Amino acid sequence: DKELSDAMKIVLESCKKHPRSQNLLMRTAAFEGSTIREIHGFTTLDSIDEANLKVCPAGMTPLYDATLDSVETMGAYAKMLNDQDYFCNGFIVVITDGGENSSRRATLSKIKDGVSKIRTSETMESIKMILIGVNDTDAQLKSELMTFKTDANFDDYISIGDVTRSE
């Protein structure tokens, strides 16, 4: 879906504008159908090929699985860095064009516990989570995503129509 892929590129471009972009690592994964596909693991921003930031949605949205995967992967990587005496912060962006309908492993409770564990441990200095909604002009979907944002402890919700390259 072009909107999803474009949003991923905007996130990358925005990260590249950060004053400390040379210290940022990014991992990109996509949920397609009922599976999560890692596009690339944690890597420097300058090594990411924007042409690979493509998503092929297949009608199902394992939103909980994708969110929990992001939280757990970041937590594990942060622990590894912390064990090597590197201080780190985390930033998770989840971009979705639908509400939860096909997760197999994650629950809202597991997501909340994972986020809480990261925020209370000393592995990371901070973590920020943003949920970006695509096709959220549908009132029911937007309401569902706003509830998920709150229940899963995201810091912010942004509608795709409000995303700009300067954010």
Secondary structure, 3 states (H helix, E strand, C coil): CHHHHHHHHHHHHHHHCCCCHHHCEEEEEEEECCEEEEEEEEEEHHHCCHHHCCCCCCCCCCHHHHHHHHHHHHHHHHHHHHHCCCCCEEEEEEEECCCCCCCCCCCHHHHHHHHHHHHHCCCCCEEEEEEEECCCCCHHHHHHHHHHHHHCCCCEEEEHHHCCCCC
